[in-house]
Amino acid sequence: MLGRYINILHINGFLRVSLRLEARW
C-alpha cells in the first residue's frame, strides 16, 4: 500500500515537473 502511494506521488511530481519544463520551453 505505502509503495503504491509513494509511486503515485513520484509519478505526479514527474508529470508536474515535465509540465513546468514544457511551459518554460
NORSUL-V711142 format. One record per residue. N is the residue number from 0. PHI is phi in whole degrees, -180 to 180 (NA if undefined). OMEGA is omega in whole degrees, -180 to 180 (none if undefined). Layout:
n/phi/omega
N/PHI/OMEGA
N/PHI/OMEGA
//
This chain:
n/phi/omega
0/NA/-179
1/-62/-179
2/-61/180
3/-63/-179
4/-62/180
5/-66/180
6/-61/180
7/-62/-180
8/-63/-180
9/-64/-180
10/-64/179
11/-62/-180
12/-63/-180
13/-63/180
14/-64/-180
15/-64/180
16/-64/-179
17/-63/179
18/-65/180
19/-65/-180
20/-63/180
21/-65/-180
22/-65/180
23/-65/180
24/-72/none
//
